Amino acid sequence: MATSENEIRRVAAGEQDLRAEELAVAPLAEIDLPSCEFFVVSHKTRPMPASTYALLPSGAVVSQSNKDAVKEILAACDARRATPASWAELLARFHWELAPGIVVHAAEPPLSVGKEPPPFAPPRFVDGPRTTLRFMLKNPETMKLYEVSAVLHGGQVVTVAKVKME
C-alpha cells in the first residue's frame, strides 16, 4: 500500500474517531494540481459520507474540515494551469462555504414534474484569463442546485457566492 494512502488513512481515522483499518482510501482524479495528491476516504462497511483529503508536498495532510483548507492547498500546489473543472472540484470539496458539494458536469433532469430542467453550463472561466469561475453545485443532502461564482486573483480565491437555482 502506498505511503501517502497510509498517511491519509491515519489522519482520517483520527479526525473521524475510527480505526485506520476501517477506512478505504482512493485517489481522487477530479482535482489535478501538480505536486499535490487528493484522496477520498470512506468507511469500508458503514454507509457514511466520504471525506476528501489533500496531501501537500511537505507531507502535511489537509482535510475538508479545515476552514483554511483552500488557502493551504493553493499555497502549496500549483494551480496556474488548473482547468475550470479542477478549480470547481477543489472549491466544492474544500471551501468552507461550499463543501461538501457535488460539481454538476452534465445537464440535470427537472427538479420536479412539469418543470423545465435548469439551464446547464459546465465549469468555466467567464471573464478574463482565469478571474471568475462559474459552475453548478448540488447539495448532497438537500439535492438543491446552486450556481457558484468564485472570483480568483493571483492563484487565490477572493470571493465565493452561491445562488439557489429555481
Secondary structure, DSSP 4 states (H G I P E B T S, - for coil): --HHHHHHHHHHHHHHT--GGGEEEEE-TT---TT-EEEEEEESSS----EEEEE-TTS-EEETT-TTHHHHHHHHS--TT--HHHHHHHHHHH-TTT-S-EE--SPPPPSSTTSPPPP---SEEEETTTTEEEEEEE-TTT--EEEEEEEEETTEEEEEEEEE--
